[in-house]
């Protein structure tokens, strides 16, 4: 009798794992992260700087330091290697940053019509045979790899180059999620390819850089950040469409203005940036007696800011961005950052491309998903694609039940993997101290 009860109890514990274990492991992972990486940083919004002063402090000229002097930078440099010292987002202000930013603007300076046509071409080439159960982030990577390649080189992306770009981007984002370790060989292969292709770029590259530095600039800005962020953004967008059939139907029939509202609400609820850190280069006065001292690390929390000031902030509601309800400028909504402090350079181009891609995908497919949808999206967005207007098969509902069941159980092992690998990478990043060593050695490149 006792044996039967023990077996039953053990079975109950095992069956309940998906409902309690992942959350506990995530909490443990956060504690490990804080223990290894320290409690560096002033949270914004927080006790010192409230929501009402978020934009003011973020826009302050003294909040412009990017990497030097922050232990957090070691972690981001580790994940973005090779070439984090050439990444536009991580360069300190100065001539080199200005040259890099100017080159990026040149590559992104395409007209709306050109951007829309390029997006349609890439959708047609990469999604023609997609159907059934897919992972949305994986589905999107070939599309944005080709899109970024044409922006940089002005010609169609060869298959071999596309595989190099996807391999690099997938390795970066998988490490960022703690779902896998870095594989520097995959990243280095793309660097070598880009060095060879430098004479073929369609716009001038930043002046004063070596060939390898120019290749690392392209890799970081276009074939790492652009591909990863656009793939993540589209995965979030398609997931909300898949899980809100009414919104999907309206997006299909109501045209681009409604879809723009859907995109805005998606980026509010699932911002691509979690925390952006800045290092103060001077004091930032808060009142007559209080100031944030120079050398402080400010951690701007996008999810917290995006939730503040909204009724029922966890609910998905594109109507929040209807022009009759409020101006987007009046809302706590900064999906591409603050204009005064290194906004995403693709702030104009990305929404255009995302809307056209969504329109084309909705024209081709009906989307359904029963998987969990979180901001970090470690499950890569499981979704069922059915050709638009094709009758649903008898297996449709069982497939969605399978997706829900599989996602629950994957979350168990995935949380454990993230605990182990994420903790190791945080420790290894602090051990290697890529950013700290770079500045200690007077800006000389270090091994990654």
C-alpha positions as CSV (number, residue, x, y, z in Angstrom):
1,X,0.0,0.0,0.0
2,X,2.8,2.4,0.9
3,X,4.6,1.6,-2.3
4,X,1.5,2.4,-4.4
5,X,1.0,5.7,-2.5
6,X,4.7,6.6,-3.0
7,X,4.4,5.8,-6.8
8,X,1.3,7.9,-7.0
9,X,2.9,10.8,-5.2
10,X,5.9,10.6,-7.3
11,X,3.8,10.5,-10.5
12,X,1.8,13.5,-9.2
13,X,5.0,15.5,-8.6
14,X,6.3,14.7,-12.1
15,X,3.1,15.6,-13.8
16,X,2.9,18.9,-11.9
17,X,6.5,20.0,-12.9
18,X,5.4,22.2,-15.9
19,X,3.2,24.3,-13.6
20,X,5.7,25.1,-10.9
21,X,9.3,24.2,-11.7
22,X,10.1,26.7,-14.6
23,X,9.1,29.7,-12.4
24,X,11.2,28.5,-9.5
25,X,14.2,27.9,-11.8
26,X,13.8,31.4,-13.4
27,X,13.9,32.9,-9.9
28,X,17.0,31.0,-9.0
29,X,18.6,32.0,-12.3
30,X,18.0,35.7,-11.5
31,X,19.6,35.2,-8.1
32,X,22.6,33.5,-9.6
33,X,22.9,36.3,-12.2
34,X,22.8,39.0,-9.5
35,X,25.3,37.1,-7.3
36,X,27.8,36.6,-10.1
37,X,27.3,39.9,-11.8
38,X,26.8,42.1,-8.8
39,X,24.1,44.6,-8.0
40,X,25.5,47.3,-10.2
41,X,23.1,49.8,-11.5
42,X,20.4,52.3,-10.6
43,X,17.0,51.0,-11.8
44,X,14.9,53.4,-13.9
45,X,12.1,53.6,-13.1
46,X,12.7,53.0,-9.5
47,X,12.9,54.7,-6.1
48,X,15.4,57.4,-7.2
49,X,13.9,58.1,-10.6
50,X,10.2,57.6,-11.1
51,X,8.3,56.9,-14.3
52,X,7.4,60.6,-14.7
53,X,11.2,61.4,-15.1
54,X,12.1,58.4,-17.2
55,X,12.4,60.3,-20.5
56,X,14.0,63.3,-18.9
57,X,16.9,61.3,-17.3
58,X,17.2,59.0,-20.4
59,X,17.6,62.1,-22.6
60,X,20.1,63.9,-20.4
61,X,23.4,64.6,-22.1
62,X,25.3,63.1,-19.2
63,X,23.5,59.8,-19.6
64,X,25.4,59.1,-22.8
65,X,28.2,56.7,-21.7
66,X,27.7,53.3,-23.3
67,X,30.2,50.7,-22.2
68,X,33.2,52.1,-20.3
69,X,33.0,51.7,-16.6
70,X,30.0,49.2,-16.4
71,X,30.5,45.6,-15.4
72,X,27.3,44.9,-17.3
73,X,29.1,45.7,-20.5
74,X,31.4,42.7,-20.0
75,X,28.3,40.5,-20.3
76,X,26.9,42.2,-23.5
77,X,30.3,42.3,-25.1
78,X,30.7,38.6,-24.4
79,X,27.4,37.8,-26.1
80,X,28.0,40.1,-29.1
81,X,31.6,38.9,-29.8
82,X,33.4,39.0,-32.1
83,X,33.6,42.8,-32.6
84,X,31.5,44.3,-29.7
85,X,34.1,47.1,-29.7
86,X,32.8,48.0,-33.2
87,X,29.1,47.6,-32.5
88,X,27.3,50.9,-33.0
89,X,25.3,50.4,-29.9
90,X,28.4,49.9,-27.7
91,X,30.8,52.5,-29.1
92,X,31.5,55.5,-26.9
93,X,30.6,58.9,-28.3
94,X,33.3,60.4,-30.5
95,X,34.6,60.4,-34.1
96,X,34.5,56.7,-34.5
97,X,30.9,56.5,-33.3
98,X,29.9,59.4,-35.6
99,X,31.5,57.6,-38.6
100,X,29.8,54.4,-37.9
101,X,26.4,56.0,-37.3
102,X,26.8,58.0,-40.6
103,X,27.5,54.8,-42.5
104,X,24.5,53.0,-41.0
105,X,22.2,55.9,-42.0
106,X,23.5,55.5,-45.5
107,X,22.6,51.9,-45.7
108,X,19.2,52.5,-44.2
109,X,18.3,55.4,-46.4
110,X,15.9,53.6,-48.8
111,X,12.5,55.0,-49.7
112,X,9.3,53.5,-48.4
113,X,8.6,52.0,-51.8
114,X,12.0,50.4,-52.0
115,X,11.6,49.0,-48.5
116,X,8.2,47.6,-49.2
117,X,9.3,46.0,-52.5
118,X,12.4,44.5,-50.9
119,X,10.3,43.0,-48.1
120,X,7.8,41.5,-50.5
121,X,10.6,39.9,-52.6
122,X,12.2,38.4,-49.5
123,X,8.9,37.0,-48.2
124,X,8.2,35.4,-51.6
125,X,11.6,33.8,-51.7
126,X,11.8,32.5,-48.1
127,X,8.2,31.5,-47.2
128,X,6.9,29.9,-50.4
129,X,6.9,26.4,-48.9
130,X,6.2,27.1,-45.2
131,X,3.3,25.3,-43.6
132,X,2.4,23.1,-40.7
133,X,4.1,23.4,-37.3
134,X,6.9,26.0,-37.3
135,X,9.0,28.0,-34.9
136,X,8.3,31.6,-35.9
137,X,11.7,33.0,-35.0
138,X,13.4,30.3,-37.1
139,X,10.9,31.0,-39.9
140,X,11.7,34.7,-39.9
141,X,15.5,34.5,-39.9
142,X,16.0,33.6,-43.6
143,X,13.7,36.5,-44.5
144,X,15.6,39.1,-42.6
145,X,19.0,37.6,-43.5
146,X,18.1,38.2,-47.2
147,X,16.6,41.6,-46.4
148,X,19.8,42.8,-44.6
149,X,22.1,41.4,-47.2
150,X,20.3,43.4,-50.0
151,X,20.4,46.5,-47.9
152,X,24.2,46.2,-47.5
153,X,25.2,44.7,-50.9
154,X,22.4,45.8,-53.2
155,X,22.0,42.3,-54.7
156,X,20.2,39.0,-53.9
157,X,21.7,37.1,-51.1
158,X,23.5,33.8,-52.1
159,X,22.3,30.7,-50.4
160,X,25.7,30.1,-48.8
161,X,25.9,33.7,-47.4
162,X,22.3,33.3,-46.0
163,X,23.4,30.2,-44.1
164,X,26.4,32.0,-42.6
165,X,24.2,34.9,-41.5
166,X,21.5,32.7,-40.0
167,X,24.1,30.6,-38.2
168,X,25.7,33.7,-36.7
169,X,22.4,35.3,-35.7
170,X,20.9,32.2,-34.3
171,X,24.0,31.5,-32.3
172,X,23.9,35.0,-30.8
173,X,20.3,35.0,-29.8
174,X,20.4,31.4,-28.5
175,X,23.3,32.4,-26.2
176,X,21.4,35.6,-25.2
177,X,18.5,33.4,-24.1
178,X,20.7,31.1,-22.1
179,X,19.5,28.2,-24.3
180,X,23.0,27.4,-25.7
181,X,26.6,28.3,-25.4
182,X,28.5,30.5,-27.9
183,X,30.0,28.9,-31.0
184,X,32.6,31.3,-32.1
185,X,33.6,29.3,-35.1
186,X,30.1,30.0,-36.6
187,X,30.6,33.7,-36.0
188,X,34.2,33.9,-37.2
189,X,33.2,32.2,-40.5
190,X,30.8,35.1,-41.2
191,X,33.5,37.7,-40.3
192,X,35.9,36.1,-42.8
193,X,33.2,36.1,-45.5
194,X,32.4,39.8,-44.9
195,X,36.1,40.8,-45.2
196,X,36.1,39.3,-48.6
197,X,32.9,41.0,-49.7
198,X,33.8,44.5,-48.5
199,X,34.5,45.8,-52.0
200,X,30.9,45.0,-53.0
201,X,29.0,47.1,-50.4
202,X,26.5,49.6,-51.9
203,X,27.4,52.6,-49.5
204,X,30.7,53.9,-48.1
205,X,31.9,52.1,-45.0
206,X,33.1,54.0,-41.9
207,X,36.4,55.7,-42.5
208,X,39.5,55.1,-40.4
209,X,38.8,51.4,-39.8
210,X,40.8,48.4,-40.9
211,X,39.1,45.8,-43.2
212,X,38.4,43.5,-40.2
213,X,36.9,46.4,-38.2
214,X,34.6,47.3,-41.1
215,X,33.6,43.7,-41.4
216,X,32.8,43.5,-37.7
217,X,30.8,46.7,-38.0
218,X,28.6,45.1,-40.7
219,X,28.4,41.9,-38.8
220,X,27.3,43.6,-35.5
221,X,24.8,46.1,-37.0
222,X,23.2,44.3,-39.9
223,X,23.9,40.5,-39.6
224,X,23.6,40.3,-35.9
225,X,21.3,43.0,-34.4
226,X,19.2,43.6,-37.4
227,X,18.5,40.0,-38.2
228,X,17.9,39.0,-34.6
229,X,15.7,41.9,-33.6
230,X,13.6,41.8,-36.7
231,X,13.1,38.1,-36.4
232,X,12.2,38.5,-32.7
233,X,9.8,41.4,-33.4
234,X,8.1,39.5,-36.2
235,X,7.8,36.3,-34.1
236,X,6.1,38.4,-31.4
237,X,3.8,40.0,-33.9
238,X,2.8,36.7,-35.5
239,X,2.3,35.1,-32.1
240,X,-0.2,37.8,-31.0
241,X,-2.0,37.4,-34.3
242,X,-2.1,33.7,-33.9
243,X,-3.5,33.9,-30.4
244,X,-6.0,36.6,-31.1
245,X,-8.2,35.4,-34.0
246,X,-10.3,38.6,-33.9
247,X,-7.2,40.8,-34.3
248,X,-5.9,38.5,-37.0
249,X,-9.2,38.9,-39.0
250,X,-9.3,42.7,-38.6
251,X,-5.6,43.0,-39.6
252,X,-6.4,41.0,-42.7
253,X,-9.3,43.2,-43.7
254,X,-8.8,46.6,-42.2
255,X,-5.6,47.6,-43.9
256,X,-2.3,49.0,-42.8
257,X,-3.5,51.6,-40.3
258,X,-4.9,48.9,-38.0
259,X,-1.9,46.7,-38.5
260,X,0.3,49.6,-37.4
261,X,-1.7,49.7,-34.1
262,X,-1.2,46.0,-33.7
263,X,2.6,46.4,-34.2
264,X,2.7,49.3,-31.7
265,X,0.8,47.3,-29.1
266,X,3.0,44.2,-29.7
267,X,6.1,46.3,-29.1
268,X,4.6,47.8,-26.0
269,X,3.7,44.4,-24.4
270,X,6.8,42.6,-25.7
271,X,9.6,45.2,-26.1
272,X,12.7,43.9,-27.8
273,X,14.9,45.7,-25.2
274,X,14.7,44.5,-21.7
275,X,17.1,46.8,-19.9
276,X,19.3,49.4,-21.6
277,X,22.2,50.5,-19.5
278,X,24.0,53.8,-19.8
279,X,27.0,55.2,-17.8
280,X,26.8,58.8,-16.7
281,X,29.6,61.0,-17.9
282,X,28.6,63.8,-15.5
283,X,26.3,64.5,-12.6
284,X,22.5,64.5,-13.4
285,X,20.7,66.8,-11.0
286,X,17.3,65.5,-9.7
287,X,16.5,68.4,-7.3
288,X,18.4,71.0,-5.3
289,X,19.9,68.4,-3.0
290,X,20.0,65.2,-5.0
291,X,22.0,64.3,-8.1
292,X,23.0,61.1,-9.9
293,X,26.8,61.2,-9.7
294,X,29.1,60.7,-12.6
295,X,30.1,57.1,-13.2
296,X,26.7,55.7,-12.2
297,X,25.2,52.9,-14.3
298,X,21.6,53.6,-15.1
299,X,19.5,50.6,-16.1
300,X,16.5,51.8,-18.1
301,X,13.8,49.1,-17.8
302,X,11.6,49.1,-21.0
303,X,9.0,46.6,-19.8
304,X,8.3,48.5,-16.6
305,X,8.1,51.8,-18.4
306,X,5.7,50.3,-21.1
307,X,3.4,49.0,-18.4
308,X,3.2,52.3,-16.5
309,X,0.2,54.5,-17.1
310,X,-1.9,51.9,-18.9
311,X,-5.1,50.4,-17.7
312,X,-4.8,46.6,-17.4
313,X,-1.3,46.8,-18.9
314,X,-0.9,43.0,-19.4
315,X,-3.8,42.8,-21.7
316,X,-3.2,42.9,-25.5
317,X,-5.2,45.8,-26.9
318,X,-4.3,47.5,-30.2
319,X,-7.0,50.1,-29.6
320,X,-4.6,51.8,-27.1
321,X,-2.9,53.3,-30.2
322,X,-6.0,54.3,-32.1
323,X,-5.4,58.0,-33.1
324,X,-8.8,59.0,-31.5
325,X,-7.7,57.7,-28.1
326,X,-4.2,59.1,-27.6
327,X,-1.1,60.2,-29.5
328,X,1.7,57.7,-29.4
329,X,4.0,60.5,-28.2
330,X,1.8,60.9,-25.1
331,X,2.1,57.3,-24.1
332,X,4.9,55.5,-22.2
333,X,6.0,53.8,-25.4
334,X,9.6,53.9,-26.7
335,X,10.0,50.7,-28.7
336,X,13.0,52.1,-30.5
337,X,14.5,54.0,-27.6
338,X,14.8,57.8,-27.0
339,X,15.7,60.1,-29.8
340,X,18.3,62.0,-27.7
341,X,20.1,58.9,-26.6
342,X,21.1,56.4,-29.3
343,X,17.7,55.4,-30.7
344,X,17.6,52.3,-32.9
345,X,18.8,53.5,-36.3
346,X,16.1,51.4,-38.0
347,X,13.3,53.2,-36.2
348,X,11.8,54.4,-39.5
349,X,12.5,51.3,-41.7
350,X,11.7,48.5,-39.3
351,X,7.9,49.2,-38.9
352,X,7.5,49.6,-42.6
353,X,9.1,46.3,-43.3
354,X,7.3,44.5,-40.4
355,X,3.9,45.7,-41.7
356,X,4.5,44.6,-45.2
357,X,5.9,41.2,-44.1
358,X,2.8,40.7,-41.9
359,X,0.5,41.7,-44.7
360,X,2.1,39.2,-47.0
361,X,2.1,36.4,-44.4
362,X,-1.6,37.0,-43.5
363,X,-2.4,36.9,-47.2
364,X,-0.8,33.5,-47.5
365,X,-1.6,31.8,-44.1
366,X,-3.9,31.5,-41.2
367,X,-2.0,31.4,-37.9
368,X,-2.8,29.6,-34.7
369,X,-0.8,29.0,-31.5
370,X,-1.5,27.6,-28.1
371,X,2.1,28.0,-26.8
372,X,3.2,30.3,-24.1
373,X,4.1,33.8,-25.2
374,X,6.6,35.7,-23.1
375,X,8.8,38.7,-23.8
376,X,12.0,36.6,-23.9
377,X,10.4,34.0,-26.2
378,X,12.8,31.2,-25.4
379,X,10.4,28.7,-27.2
380,X,11.0,30.6,-30.5
381,X,7.3,31.0,-31.1
382,X,5.6,27.6,-31.9
383,X,2.8,28.2,-34.4
384,X,0.6,26.3,-36.8
385,X,0.5,27.7,-40.4
386,X,-2.4,26.8,-42.6
387,X,-2.7,28.0,-46.2
388,X,-5.2,30.9,-46.2
389,X,-8.7,29.8,-47.2
390,X,-7.7,26.1,-47.2
391,X,-10.2,24.0,-45.1
392,X,-8.9,23.1,-41.7
393,X,-8.1,19.4,-41.4
394,X,-9.4,17.1,-38.7
395,X,-6.0,17.2,-37.1
396,X,-6.0,21.0,-36.5
397,X,-7.3,20.9,-32.9
398,X,-5.2,17.9,-31.9
399,X,-2.2,19.7,-33.2
400,X,-2.8,22.7,-31.1
401,X,-3.3,20.5,-28.1
402,X,0.0,18.9,-28.9
403,X,1.7,22.3,-29.2
404,X,0.4,23.3,-25.8
405,X,1.5,20.0,-24.1
406,X,4.9,20.0,-25.8
407,X,5.6,23.6,-24.9
408,X,4.7,23.0,-21.2
409,X,7.2,20.1,-21.0
410,X,9.9,21.8,-23.0
411,X,9.7,24.7,-20.6
412,X,10.8,22.3,-17.8
413,X,14.1,21.2,-19.4
414,X,14.6,24.6,-21.1
415,X,14.5,26.4,-17.7
416,X,17.1,23.9,-16.4
417,X,19.3,24.4,-19.4
418,X,19.0,28.2,-19.0
419,X,20.0,28.0,-15.4
420,X,23.1,26.0,-16.1
421,X,24.3,27.6,-19.3
422,X,23.1,31.1,-18.4
423,X,25.0,31.0,-15.1
424,X,28.1,29.7,-16.8
425,X,28.1,32.4,-19.4
426,X,27.6,35.2,-16.8
427,X,30.5,33.8,-14.9
428,X,32.7,33.3,-18.0
429,X,31.9,36.9,-19.1
430,X,33.0,38.3,-15.8
431,X,36.1,36.1,-16.0
432,X,37.1,37.3,-19.5
433,X,36.2,41.0,-18.8
434,X,36.2,41.8,-22.5
435,X,35.0,45.4,-22.1
436,X,37.1,46.2,-19.0
437,X,40.2,44.8,-20.6
438,X,39.6,46.7,-23.8
439,X,39.5,50.1,-22.1
440,X,42.3,49.1,-19.7
441,X,44.5,48.4,-22.7
442,X,43.7,51.8,-24.2
443,X,41.2,50.6,-26.7
444,X,43.2,47.8,-28.2
445,X,41.4,44.7,-29.4
446,X,41.3,41.7,-27.1
447,X,40.7,38.0,-27.8
448,X,37.1,36.7,-27.6
